[in-house]
Amino acid sequence: MSKTLIRAVIAGAALVLVSASNVASAAPVKKVTLQAKKFDWIPASIEVKVGQPVELTLISLDVPHGISSRDLNIPPTTFKKDQPAKVTFTPTETGTFSFKCSKYCGSKHRKMTGQIVVVP
């Protein structure tokens, strides 16, 4: 075999190994169902891991609600009863971050908050 062909085979093998290790180390998506009702979140607190993708399924039990969190880059997302929504994000740092209802839902709307605890 020529040196060029040997180098190409070695480079190809290295690429396959790097690709395989990236696939193996990719964290699985954590799926969490979050229910909203005047003026509570169920659950009010969730725990996720830093670097792990998270998929929130948002379900309203009564009126239209919304969710947002600036700290976790969760854009305002509205959902209605019988019309769930999904939001995905990947936390990049540990800590406790708040989220809130982003769709006015009644007199105690401002108190409708929850927290996402991001652990190592």
MODELLER restraints for C-alpha pairs under 7 A, 6 or more apart:
rsr = mdl.restraints
at = mdl.atoms
rsr.add(forms.Gaussian(group=physical.xy_distance, feature=features.Distance(at['CA:27:A'], at['CA:52:A']), mean=5.42, stdev=0.5))
rsr.add(forms.Gaussian(group=physical.xy_distance, feature=features.Distance(at['CA:28:A'], at['CA:52:A']), mean=6.87, stdev=0.5))
rsr.add(forms.Gaussian(group=physical.xy_distance, feature=features.Distance(at['CA:29:A'], at['CA:52:A']), mean=6.47, stdev=0.5))
rsr.add(forms.Gaussian(group=physical.xy_distance, feature=features.Distance(at['CA:29:A'], at['CA:53:A']), mean=4.86, stdev=0.5))
rsr.add(forms.Gaussian(group=physical.xy_distance, feature=features.Distance(at['CA:29:A'], at['CA:54:A']), mean=5.47, stdev=0.5))
rsr.add(forms.Gaussian(group=physical.xy_distance, feature=features.Distance(at['CA:29:A'], at['CA:55:A']), mean=6.69, stdev=0.5))
rsr.add(forms.Gaussian(group=physical.xy_distance, feature=features.Distance(at['CA:30:A'], at['CA:53:A']), mean=6.28, stdev=0.5))
rsr.add(forms.Gaussian(group=physical.xy_distance, feature=features.Distance(at['CA:30:A'], at['CA:54:A']), mean=4.77, stdev=0.5))
rsr.add(forms.Gaussian(group=physical.xy_distance, feature=features.Distance(at['CA:30:A'], at['CA:55:A']), mean=6.13, stdev=0.5))
rsr.add(forms.Gaussian(group=physical.xy_distance, feature=features.Distance(at['CA:31:A'], at['CA:54:A']), mean=5.99, stdev=0.5))
rsr.add(forms.Gaussian(group=physical.xy_distance, feature=features.Distance(at['CA:31:A'], at['CA:55:A']), mean=4.85, stdev=0.5))
rsr.add(forms.Gaussian(group=physical.xy_distance, feature=features.Distance(at['CA:31:A'], at['CA:56:A']), mean=6.07, stdev=0.5))
rsr.add(forms.Gaussian(group=physical.xy_distance, feature=features.Distance(at['CA:32:A'], at['CA:55:A']), mean=6.25, stdev=0.5))
rsr.add(forms.Gaussian(group=physical.xy_distance, feature=features.Distance(at['CA:32:A'], at['CA:56:A']), mean=4.98, stdev=0.5))
rsr.add(forms.Gaussian(group=physical.xy_distance, feature=features.Distance(at['CA:32:A'], at['CA:57:A']), mean=6.21, stdev=0.5))
rsr.add(forms.Gaussian(group=physical.xy_distance, feature=features.Distance(at['CA:33:A'], at['CA:56:A']), mean=5.74, stdev=0.5))
rsr.add(forms.Gaussian(group=physical.xy_distance, feature=features.Distance(at['CA:33:A'], at['CA:57:A']), mean=4.68, stdev=0.5))
rsr.add(forms.Gaussian(group=physical.xy_distance, feature=features.Distance(at['CA:33:A'], at['CA:58:A']), mean=6.17, stdev=0.5))
rsr.add(forms.Gaussian(group=physical.xy_distance, feature=features.Distance(at['CA:34:A'], at['CA:41:A']), mean=6.81, stdev=0.5))
rsr.add(forms.Gaussian(group=physical.xy_distance, feature=features.Distance(at['CA:34:A'], at['CA:42:A']), mean=5.81, stdev=0.5))
rsr.add(forms.Gaussian(group=physical.xy_distance, feature=features.Distance(at['CA:34:A'], at['CA:43:A']), mean=6.37, stdev=0.5))
rsr.add(forms.Gaussian(group=physical.xy_distance, feature=features.Distance(at['CA:34:A'], at['CA:56:A']), mean=6.57, stdev=0.5))
rsr.add(forms.Gaussian(group=physical.xy_distance, feature=features.Distance(at['CA:34:A'], at['CA:57:A']), mean=6.00, stdev=0.5))
rsr.add(forms.Gaussian(group=physical.xy_distance, feature=features.Distance(at['CA:34:A'], at['CA:58:A']), mean=5.08, stdev=0.5))
rsr.add(forms.Gaussian(group=physical.xy_distance, feature=features.Distance(at['CA:34:A'], at['CA:59:A']), mean=6.29, stdev=0.5))
rsr.add(forms.Gaussian(group=physical.xy_distance, feature=features.Distance(at['CA:35:A'], at['CA:41:A']), mean=5.72, stdev=0.5))
rsr.add(forms.Gaussian(group=physical.xy_distance, feature=features.Distance(at['CA:35:A'], at['CA:42:A']), mean=4.97, stdev=0.5))
rsr.add(forms.Gaussian(group=physical.xy_distance, feature=features.Distance(at['CA:35:A'], at['CA:58:A']), mean=5.93, stdev=0.5))
rsr.add(forms.Gaussian(group=physical.xy_distance, feature=features.Distance(at['CA:35:A'], at['CA:59:A']), mean=4.73, stdev=0.5))
rsr.add(forms.Gaussian(group=physical.xy_distance, feature=features.Distance(at['CA:35:A'], at['CA:60:A']), mean=5.78, stdev=0.5))
rsr.add(forms.Gaussian(group=physical.xy_distance, feature=features.Distance(at['CA:35:A'], at['CA:61:A']), mean=6.83, stdev=0.5))
rsr.add(forms.Gaussian(group=physical.xy_distance, feature=features.Distance(at['CA:36:A'], at['CA:42:A']), mean=6.35, stdev=0.5))
rsr.add(forms.Gaussian(group=physical.xy_distance, feature=features.Distance(at['CA:36:A'], at['CA:59:A']), mean=6.14, stdev=0.5))
rsr.add(forms.Gaussian(group=physical.xy_distance, feature=features.Distance(at['CA:36:A'], at['CA:60:A']), mean=4.81, stdev=0.5))
rsr.add(forms.Gaussian(group=physical.xy_distance, feature=features.Distance(at['CA:36:A'], at['CA:61:A']), mean=6.00, stdev=0.5))
rsr.add(forms.Gaussian(group=physical.xy_distance, feature=features.Distance(at['CA:36:A'], at['CA:65:A']), mean=6.93, stdev=0.5))
rsr.add(forms.Gaussian(group=physical.xy_distance, feature=features.Distance(at['CA:37:A'], at['CA:60:A']), mean=6.12, stdev=0.5))
rsr.add(forms.Gaussian(group=physical.xy_distance, feature=features.Distance(at['CA:37:A'], at['CA:61:A']), mean=5.30, stdev=0.5))
rsr.add(forms.Gaussian(group=physical.xy_distance, feature=features.Distance(at['CA:37:A'], at['CA:62:A']), mean=5.76, stdev=0.5))
rsr.add(forms.Gaussian(group=physical.xy_distance, feature=features.Distance(at['CA:38:A'], at['CA:105:A']), mean=6.90, stdev=0.5))
rsr.add(forms.Gaussian(group=physical.xy_distance, feature=features.Distance(at['CA:39:A'], at['CA:108:A']), mean=6.30, stdev=0.5))
rsr.add(forms.Gaussian(group=physical.xy_distance, feature=features.Distance(at['CA:39:A'], at['CA:109:A']), mean=6.28, stdev=0.5))
rsr.add(forms.Gaussian(group=physical.xy_distance, feature=features.Distance(at['CA:39:A'], at['CA:112:A']), mean=5.14, stdev=0.5))
rsr.add(forms.Gaussian(group=physical.xy_distance, feature=features.Distance(at['CA:40:A'], at['CA:112:A']), mean=5.57, stdev=0.5))
rsr.add(forms.Gaussian(group=physical.xy_distance, feature=features.Distance(at['CA:41:A'], at['CA:114:A']), mean=6.55, stdev=0.5))
rsr.add(forms.Gaussian(group=physical.xy_distance, feature=features.Distance(at['CA:44:A'], at['CA:114:A']), mean=4.74, stdev=0.5))
rsr.add(forms.Gaussian(group=physical.xy_distance, feature=features.Distance(at['CA:44:A'], at['CA:115:A']), mean=6.40, stdev=0.5))
rsr.add(forms.Gaussian(group=physical.xy_distance, feature=features.Distance(at['CA:45:A'], at['CA:114:A']), mean=5.72, stdev=0.5))
rsr.add(forms.Gaussian(group=physical.xy_distance, feature=features.Distance(at['CA:45:A'], at['CA:115:A']), mean=4.76, stdev=0.5))
rsr.add(forms.Gaussian(group=physical.xy_distance, feature=features.Distance(at['CA:45:A'], at['CA:116:A']), mean=5.68, stdev=0.5))
rsr.add(forms.Gaussian(group=physical.xy_distance, feature=features.Distance(at['CA:46:A'], at['CA:115:A']), mean=6.59, stdev=0.5))
rsr.add(forms.Gaussian(group=physical.xy_distance, feature=features.Distance(at['CA:46:A'], at['CA:116:A']), mean=4.99, stdev=0.5))
rsr.add(forms.Gaussian(group=physical.xy_distance, feature=features.Distance(at['CA:46:A'], at['CA:117:A']), mean=6.12, stdev=0.5))
rsr.add(forms.Gaussian(group=physical.xy_distance, feature=features.Distance(at['CA:47:A'], at['CA:116:A']), mean=5.81, stdev=0.5))
rsr.add(forms.Gaussian(group=physical.xy_distance, feature=features.Distance(at['CA:47:A'], at['CA:117:A']), mean=4.65, stdev=0.5))
rsr.add(forms.Gaussian(group=physical.xy_distance, feature=features.Distance(at['CA:47:A'], at['CA:118:A']), mean=5.89, stdev=0.5))
rsr.add(forms.Gaussian(group=physical.xy_distance, feature=features.Distance(at['CA:48:A'], at['CA:117:A']), mean=6.25, stdev=0.5))
rsr.add(forms.Gaussian(group=physical.xy_distance, feature=features.Distance(at['CA:48:A'], at['CA:118:A']), mean=5.00, stdev=0.5))
rsr.add(forms.Gaussian(group=physical.xy_distance, feature=features.Distance(at['CA:48:A'], at['CA:119:A']), mean=6.25, stdev=0.5))
rsr.add(forms.Gaussian(group=physical.xy_distance, feature=features.Distance(at['CA:49:A'], at['CA:118:A']), mean=5.29, stdev=0.5))
rsr.add(forms.Gaussian(group=physical.xy_distance, feature=features.Distance(at['CA:49:A'], at['CA:119:A']), mean=4.88, stdev=0.5))
rsr.add(forms.Gaussian(group=physical.xy_distance, feature=features.Distance(at['CA:49:A'], at['CA:120:A']), mean=5.68, stdev=0.5))
rsr.add(forms.Gaussian(group=physical.xy_distance, feature=features.Distance(at['CA:50:A'], at['CA:91:A']), mean=5.17, stdev=0.5))
rsr.add(forms.Gaussian(group=physical.xy_distance, feature=features.Distance(at['CA:50:A'], at['CA:92:A']), mean=5.58, stdev=0.5))
rsr.add(forms.Gaussian(group=physical.xy_distance, feature=features.Distance(at['CA:50:A'], at['CA:93:A']), mean=5.77, stdev=0.5))
rsr.add(forms.Gaussian(group=physical.xy_distance, feature=features.Distance(at['CA:50:A'], at['CA:94:A']), mean=6.02, stdev=0.5))
rsr.add(forms.Gaussian(group=physical.xy_distance, feature=features.Distance(at['CA:50:A'], at['CA:118:A']), mean=5.75, stdev=0.5))
rsr.add(forms.Gaussian(group=physical.xy_distance, feature=features.Distance(at['CA:50:A'], at['CA:119:A']), mean=5.90, stdev=0.5))
rsr.add(forms.Gaussian(group=physical.xy_distance, feature=features.Distance(at['CA:50:A'], at['CA:120:A']), mean=5.48, stdev=0.5))
rsr.add(forms.Gaussian(group=physical.xy_distance, feature=features.Distance(at['CA:51:A'], at['CA:90:A']), mean=5.80, stdev=0.5))
rsr.add(forms.Gaussian(group=physical.xy_distance, feature=features.Distance(at['CA:51:A'], at['CA:91:A']), mean=5.57, stdev=0.5))
rsr.add(forms.Gaussian(group=physical.xy_distance, feature=features.Distance(at['CA:51:A'], at['CA:92:A']), mean=5.58, stdev=0.5))
rsr.add(forms.Gaussian(group=physical.xy_distance, feature=features.Distance(at['CA:52:A'], at['CA:90:A']), mean=5.77, stdev=0.5))
rsr.add(forms.Gaussian(group=physical.xy_distance, feature=features.Distance(at['CA:52:A'], at['CA:91:A']), mean=6.86, stdev=0.5))
rsr.add(forms.Gaussian(group=physical.xy_distance, feature=features.Distance(at['CA:53:A'], at['CA:89:A']), mean=5.83, stdev=0.5))
rsr.add(forms.Gaussian(group=physical.xy_distance, feature=features.Distance(at['CA:53:A'], at['CA:90:A']), mean=4.35, stdev=0.5))
rsr.add(forms.Gaussian(group=physical.xy_distance, feature=features.Distance(at['CA:54:A'], at['CA:88:A']), mean=5.46, stdev=0.5))
rsr.add(forms.Gaussian(group=physical.xy_distance, feature=features.Distance(at['CA:54:A'], at['CA:89:A']), mean=5.40, stdev=0.5))
rsr.add(forms.Gaussian(group=physical.xy_distance, feature=features.Distance(at['CA:54:A'], at['CA:90:A']), mean=5.89, stdev=0.5))
rsr.add(forms.Gaussian(group=physical.xy_distance, feature=features.Distance(at['CA:55:A'], at['CA:86:A']), mean=6.68, stdev=0.5))
rsr.add(forms.Gaussian(group=physical.xy_distance, feature=features.Distance(at['CA:55:A'], at['CA:87:A']), mean=5.70, stdev=0.5))
rsr.add(forms.Gaussian(group=physical.xy_distance, feature=features.Distance(at['CA:55:A'], at['CA:88:A']), mean=4.38, stdev=0.5))
rsr.add(forms.Gaussian(group=physical.xy_distance, feature=features.Distance(at['CA:55:A'], at['CA:89:A']), mean=6.77, stdev=0.5))
rsr.add(forms.Gaussian(group=physical.xy_distance, feature=features.Distance(at['CA:56:A'], at['CA:86:A']), mean=5.50, stdev=0.5))
rsr.add(forms.Gaussian(group=physical.xy_distance, feature=features.Distance(at['CA:56:A'], at['CA:87:A']), mean=5.16, stdev=0.5))
rsr.add(forms.Gaussian(group=physical.xy_distance, feature=features.Distance(at['CA:56:A'], at['CA:88:A']), mean=6.19, stdev=0.5))
rsr.add(forms.Gaussian(group=physical.xy_distance, feature=features.Distance(at['CA:57:A'], at['CA:84:A']), mean=6.73, stdev=0.5))
rsr.add(forms.Gaussian(group=physical.xy_distance, feature=features.Distance(at['CA:57:A'], at['CA:85:A']), mean=5.89, stdev=0.5))
rsr.add(forms.Gaussian(group=physical.xy_distance, feature=features.Distance(at['CA:57:A'], at['CA:86:A']), mean=4.61, stdev=0.5))
rsr.add(forms.Gaussian(group=physical.xy_distance, feature=features.Distance(at['CA:57:A'], at['CA:87:A']), mean=6.73, stdev=0.5))
rsr.add(forms.Gaussian(group=physical.xy_distance, feature=features.Distance(at['CA:58:A'], at['CA:79:A']), mean=6.92, stdev=0.5))
rsr.add(forms.Gaussian(group=physical.xy_distance, feature=features.Distance(at['CA:58:A'], at['CA:84:A']), mean=5.35, stdev=0.5))
rsr.add(forms.Gaussian(group=physical.xy_distance, feature=features.Distance(at['CA:58:A'], at['CA:85:A']), mean=5.14, stdev=0.5))
rsr.add(forms.Gaussian(group=physical.xy_distance, feature=features.Distance(at['CA:58:A'], at['CA:86:A']), mean=5.98, stdev=0.5))
rsr.add(forms.Gaussian(group=physical.xy_distance, feature=features.Distance(at['CA:59:A'], at['CA:79:A']), mean=6.97, stdev=0.5))
rsr.add(forms.Gaussian(group=physical.xy_distance, feature=features.Distance(at['CA:59:A'], at['CA:81:A']), mean=6.73, stdev=0.5))
rsr.add(forms.Gaussian(group=physical.xy_distance, feature=features.Distance(at['CA:59:A'], at['CA:84:A']), mean=4.85, stdev=0.5))
rsr.add(forms.Gaussian(group=physical.xy_distance, feature=features.Distance(at['CA:60:A'], at['CA:79:A']), mean=6.65, stdev=0.5))
rsr.add(forms.Gaussian(group=physical.xy_distance, feature=features.Distance(at['CA:60:A'], at['CA:80:A']), mean=5.51, stdev=0.5))
rsr.add(forms.Gaussian(group=physical.xy_distance, feature=features.Distance(at['CA:60:A'], at['CA:81:A']), mean=4.66, stdev=0.5))
rsr.add(forms.Gaussian(group=physical.xy_distance, feature=features.Distance(at['CA:61:A'], at['CA:81:A']), mean=5.73, stdev=0.5))
rsr.add(forms.Gaussian(group=physical.xy_distance, feature=features.Distance(at['CA:62:A'], at['CA:81:A']), mean=5.80, stdev=0.5))
rsr.add(forms.Gaussian(group=physical.xy_distance, feature=features.Distance(at['CA:63:A'], at['CA:80:A']), mean=6.35, stdev=0.5))
rsr.add(forms.Gaussian(group=physical.xy_distance, feature=features.Distance(at['CA:63:A'], at['CA:81:A']), mean=6.32, stdev=0.5))
rsr.add(forms.Gaussian(group=physical.xy_distance, feature=features.Distance(at['CA:63:A'], at['CA:105:A']), mean=6.72, stdev=0.5))
rsr.add(forms.Gaussian(group=physical.xy_distance, feature=features.Distance(at['CA:64:A'], at['CA:78:A']), mean=6.99, stdev=0.5))
rsr.add(forms.Gaussian(group=physical.xy_distance, feature=features.Distance(at['CA:64:A'], at['CA:79:A']), mean=5.75, stdev=0.5))
rsr.add(forms.Gaussian(group=physical.xy_distance, feature=features.Distance(at['CA:64:A'], at['CA:80:A']), mean=4.31, stdev=0.5))
rsr.add(forms.Gaussian(group=physical.xy_distance, feature=features.Distance(at['CA:64:A'], at['CA:81:A']), mean=6.55, stdev=0.5))
rsr.add(forms.Gaussian(group=physical.xy_distance, feature=features.Distance(at['CA:64:A'], at['CA:105:A']), mean=6.74, stdev=0.5))
rsr.add(forms.Gaussian(group=physical.xy_distance, feature=features.Distance(at['CA:65:A'], at['CA:78:A']), mean=5.71, stdev=0.5))
rsr.add(forms.Gaussian(group=physical.xy_distance, feature=features.Distance(at['CA:65:A'], at['CA:79:A']), mean=5.62, stdev=0.5))
rsr.add(forms.Gaussian(group=physical.xy_distance, feature=features.Distance(at['CA:65:A'], at['CA:80:A']), mean=6.42, stdev=0.5))
rsr.add(forms.Gaussian(group=physical.xy_distance, feature=features.Distance(at['CA:65:A'], at['CA:101:A']), mean=6.15, stdev=0.5))
rsr.add(forms.Gaussian(group=physical.xy_distance, feature=features.Distance(at['CA:65:A'], at['CA:102:A']), mean=6.83, stdev=0.5))
rsr.add(forms.Gaussian(group=physical.xy_distance, feature=features.Distance(at['CA:65:A'], at['CA:103:A']), mean=4.99, stdev=0.5))
rsr.add(forms.Gaussian(group=physical.xy_distance, feature=features.Distance(at['CA:65:A'], at['CA:105:A']), mean=6.29, stdev=0.5))
rsr.add(forms.Gaussian(group=physical.xy_distance, feature=features.Distance(at['CA:66:A'], at['CA:76:A']), mean=6.41, stdev=0.5))
rsr.add(forms.Gaussian(group=physical.xy_distance, feature=features.Distance(at['CA:66:A'], at['CA:77:A']), mean=5.19, stdev=0.5))
rsr.add(forms.Gaussian(group=physical.xy_distance, feature=features.Distance(at['CA:66:A'], at['CA:78:A']), mean=4.04, stdev=0.5))
rsr.add(forms.Gaussian(group=physical.xy_distance, feature=features.Distance(at['CA:66:A'], at['CA:79:A']), mean=5.93, stdev=0.5))
rsr.add(forms.Gaussian(group=physical.xy_distance, feature=features.Distance(at['CA:66:A'], at['CA:101:A']), mean=4.85, stdev=0.5))
rsr.add(forms.Gaussian(group=physical.xy_distance, feature=features.Distance(at['CA:66:A'], at['CA:102:A']), mean=4.46, stdev=0.5))
rsr.add(forms.Gaussian(group=physical.xy_distance, feature=features.Distance(at['CA:66:A'], at['CA:103:A']), mean=4.69, stdev=0.5))
rsr.add(forms.Gaussian(group=physical.xy_distance, feature=features.Distance(at['CA:67:A'], at['CA:76:A']), mean=5.47, stdev=0.5))
rsr.add(forms.Gaussian(group=physical.xy_distance, feature=features.Distance(at['CA:67:A'], at['CA:77:A']), mean=5.41, stdev=0.5))
rsr.add(forms.Gaussian(group=physical.xy_distance, feature=features.Distance(at['CA:67:A'], at['CA:78:A']), mean=6.67, stdev=0.5))
rsr.add(forms.Gaussian(group=physical.xy_distance, feature=features.Distance(at['CA:67:A'], at['CA:99:A']), mean=6.70, stdev=0.5))
rsr.add(forms.Gaussian(group=physical.xy_distance, feature=features.Distance(at['CA:67:A'], at['CA:100:A']), mean=5.57, stdev=0.5))
rsr.add(forms.Gaussian(group=physical.xy_distance, feature=features.Distance(at['CA:67:A'], at['CA:101:A']), mean=4.67, stdev=0.5))
rsr.add(forms.Gaussian(group=physical.xy_distance, feature=features.Distance(at['CA:67:A'], at['CA:102:A']), mean=5.06, stdev=0.5))
rsr.add(forms.Gaussian(group=physical.xy_distance, feature=features.Distance(at['CA:68:A'], at['CA:74:A']), mean=5.14, stdev=0.5))
rsr.add(forms.Gaussian(group=physical.xy_distance, feature=features.Distance(at['CA:68:A'], at['CA:75:A']), mean=5.25, stdev=0.5))
rsr.add(forms.Gaussian(group=physical.xy_distance, feature=features.Distance(at['CA:68:A'], at['CA:76:A']), mean=4.49, stdev=0.5))
rsr.add(forms.Gaussian(group=physical.xy_distance, feature=features.Distance(at['CA:68:A'], at['CA:77:A']), mean=6.63, stdev=0.5))
rsr.add(forms.Gaussian(group=physical.xy_distance, feature=features.Distance(at['CA:68:A'], at['CA:99:A']), mean=5.63, stdev=0.5))
rsr.add(forms.Gaussian(group=physical.xy_distance, feature=features.Distance(at['CA:68:A'], at['CA:100:A']), mean=5.73, stdev=0.5))
rsr.add(forms.Gaussian(group=physical.xy_distance, feature=features.Distance(at['CA:68:A'], at['CA:101:A']), mean=6.67, stdev=0.5))
rsr.add(forms.Gaussian(group=physical.xy_distance, feature=features.Distance(at['CA:68:A'], at['CA:102:A']), mean=5.96, stdev=0.5))
rsr.add(forms.Gaussian(group=physical.xy_distance, feature=features.Distance(at['CA:69:A'], at['CA:75:A']), mean=6.74, stdev=0.5))
rsr.add(forms.Gaussian(group=physical.xy_distance, feature=features.Distance(at['CA:69:A'], at['CA:98:A']), mean=6.46, stdev=0.5))
rsr.add(forms.Gaussian(group=physical.xy_distance, feature=features.Distance(at['CA:69:A'], at['CA:99:A']), mean=4.64, stdev=0.5))
rsr.add(forms.Gaussian(group=physical.xy_distance, feature=features.Distance(at['CA:69:A'], at['CA:100:A']), mean=6.72, stdev=0.5))
rsr.add(forms.Gaussian(group=physical.xy_distance, feature=features.Distance(at['CA:71:A'], at['CA:97:A']), mean=6.47, stdev=0.5))
rsr.add(forms.Gaussian(group=physical.xy_distance, feature=features.Distance(at['CA:72:A'], at['CA:91:A']), mean=6.32, stdev=0.5))
rsr.add(forms.Gaussian(group=physical.xy_distance, feature=features.Distance(at['CA:74:A'], at['CA:89:A']), mean=6.78, stdev=0.5))
rsr.add(forms.Gaussian(group=physical.xy_distance, feature=features.Distance(at['CA:76:A'], at['CA:102:A']), mean=6.01, stdev=0.5))
rsr.add(forms.Gaussian(group=physical.xy_distance, feature=features.Distance(at['CA:78:A'], at['CA:103:A']), mean=6.62, stdev=0.5))
rsr.add(forms.Gaussian(group=physical.xy_distance, feature=features.Distance(at['CA:79:A'], at['CA:85:A']), mean=5.65, stdev=0.5))
rsr.add(forms.Gaussian(group=physical.xy_distance, feature=features.Distance(at['CA:94:A'], at['CA:118:A']), mean=4.71, stdev=0.5))
rsr.add(forms.Gaussian(group=physical.xy_distance, feature=features.Distance(at['CA:94:A'], at['CA:119:A']), mean=5.26, stdev=0.5))
rsr.add(forms.Gaussian(group=physical.xy_distance, feature=features.Distance(at['CA:94:A'], at['CA:120:A']), mean=6.27, stdev=0.5))
rsr.add(forms.Gaussian(group=physical.xy_distance, feature=features.Distance(at['CA:95:A'], at['CA:117:A']), mean=5.91, stdev=0.5))
rsr.add(forms.Gaussian(group=physical.xy_distance, feature=features.Distance(at['CA:95:A'], at['CA:118:A']), mean=5.22, stdev=0.5))
rsr.add(forms.Gaussian(group=physical.xy_distance, feature=features.Distance(at['CA:95:A'], at['CA:119:A']), mean=6.80, stdev=0.5))
rsr.add(forms.Gaussian(group=physical.xy_distance, feature=features.Distance(at['CA:96:A'], at['CA:115:A']), mean=6.56, stdev=0.5))
rsr.add(forms.Gaussian(group=physical.xy_distance, feature=features.Distance(at['CA:96:A'], at['CA:116:A']), mean=5.78, stdev=0.5))
rsr.add(forms.Gaussian(group=physical.xy_distance, feature=features.Distance(at['CA:96:A'], at['CA:117:A']), mean=4.41, stdev=0.5))
rsr.add(forms.Gaussian(group=physical.xy_distance, feature=features.Distance(at['CA:96:A'], at['CA:118:A']), mean=6.18, stdev=0.5))
rsr.add(forms.Gaussian(group=physical.xy_distance, feature=features.Distance(at['CA:97:A'], at['CA:115:A']), mean=5.49, stdev=0.5))
rsr.add(forms.Gaussian(group=physical.xy_distance, feature=features.Distance(at['CA:97:A'], at['CA:116:A']), mean=5.21, stdev=0.5))
rsr.add(forms.Gaussian(group=physical.xy_distance, feature=features.Distance(at['CA:97:A'], at['CA:117:A']), mean=6.33, stdev=0.5))
rsr.add(forms.Gaussian(group=physical.xy_distance, feature=features.Distance(at['CA:98:A'], at['CA:113:A']), mean=6.85, stdev=0.5))
rsr.add(forms.Gaussian(group=physical.xy_distance, feature=features.Distance(at['CA:98:A'], at['CA:114:A']), mean=5.67, stdev=0.5))
rsr.add(forms.Gaussian(group=physical.xy_distance, feature=features.Distance(at['CA:98:A'], at['CA:115:A']), mean=4.33, stdev=0.5))
rsr.add(forms.Gaussian(group=physical.xy_distance, feature=features.Distance(at['CA:98:A'], at['CA:116:A']), mean=6.20, stdev=0.5))
rsr.add(forms.Gaussian(group=physical.xy_distance, feature=features.Distance(at['CA:99:A'], at['CA:113:A']), mean=5.67, stdev=0.5))
rsr.add(forms.Gaussian(group=physical.xy_distance, feature=features.Distance(at['CA:99:A'], at['CA:114:A']), mean=5.30, stdev=0.5))
rsr.add(forms.Gaussian(group=physical.xy_distance, feature=features.Distance(at['CA:99:A'], at['CA:115:A']), mean=5.82, stdev=0.5))
rsr.add(forms.Gaussian(group=physical.xy_distance, feature=features.Distance(at['CA:100:A'], at['CA:112:A']), mean=5.95, stdev=0.5))
rsr.add(forms.Gaussian(group=physical.xy_distance, feature=features.Distance(at['CA:100:A'], at['CA:113:A']), mean=4.30, stdev=0.5))
rsr.add(forms.Gaussian(group=physical.xy_distance, feature=features.Distance(at['CA:100:A'], at['CA:114:A']), mean=6.26, stdev=0.5))
rsr.add(forms.Gaussian(group=physical.xy_distance, feature=features.Distance(at['CA:101:A'], at['CA:112:A']), mean=5.82, stdev=0.5))
rsr.add(forms.Gaussian(group=physical.xy_distance, feature=features.Distance(at['CA:101:A'], at['CA:113:A']), mean=6.47, stdev=0.5))
